[in-house]
Amino acid sequence: RMEAALAEHGLTVDQWRVLDLLSDGEGHAMSEIVAAIVVPGPTLTKIVDRLVDAAAVYRLVDVRDRRRVLAFLSESGKALHSRSAPGVAAAEE
């Protein structure tokens, strides 16, 4: 059911999980995202790359630690999350 609800918005379940994590407005390092959604690092890179290509997510260098890159939701990513959330909630119920 969740896959069907997300397919309407062109998202996979893993992409949704990344969007949902980033919806808190905080930047998250790739290592944090890997731990939260439990996918291998290379898989997460592909997921985030697709979200970046869709302009839903962007990356910035962490100002506190320039070795880290943080992922954030873009404005269109926030809108996509908002449009998708009701269908996901309904599927989870």
N, C-alpha and C positions, 0 to 999 in steps of 0.2 A: 504494500500500500504506500509505504514511504517512497519507494522508487518511482511509483506512478505519479505521486504528488510532485516530486522533484523534477521528473521528466518534463512536466508542463513548463518548467522554467529553464530547461536545458542543463540541469544539474544532476550530478551523481550523489550518492549518499556520502561518500568521502569528501566531495567538494562542499556539500552542505555542512558537514561537521567542521570543516575549516572555517567557513563563513560564520557559523554559529559561535565558534571559539573567538574569532576576531571581532564579533559584534559587541564585545565589552568595551571597545574603543581604545584598548591598550594595544601597544605593539607587542607582538610575540615572536621570539626567536624560533627558528626552525626546530631546534632541539625541544623546545617546549611543546610545539605543535605535534611533533612525532610522539612525544610521551602522552599527550592528551588523546590523540585519535588512534594511536597504536597501529601505525603502518611503517614499513621500512623507509629509511631516509630517501633513497632514490625515488620511491613511489610518491612520497610527499613532495619532492621537488617537481615531479611531473604534474601533480595536482595543482600546486601553487602556480607553476608556469602557465597552466591553462587558465586559471583564474586571473592571472596578470594579463594574459592575452585578451581575455574578455573584459578587461578594465574593471574587474570587481575587487581586485587586490593590488596593492603596490608595496614595494620594498624600500626601506631606508636603512642606512647605516646607523647603528646605535650610537648616539652622541656620548654615552658614558663608556662604551667599549667599542672602539672602531673596528674590532675584529668580528663583531656580531652584526648580522643583518636582521632587522625586524620586519614583520609583515603586518600590514594594516588593511582595513576595509576602506575602499574608496567610497565616494558618494554613491556611485552606481551600485557598488557592492552592498551598501547599507539599504538601498532601495530594493535590491534583489532579495536580500535577507528578509526584509519586511513583507515583500510579496509572497515569499515562500513559506514563511513561518506558520501562517494559519493552516495550510495544507499538511505541514509536518505535524503540527499539534493534533490535528484531526486524525492523522494516521496513527499517531502514538496512542491516542485514546482507544 
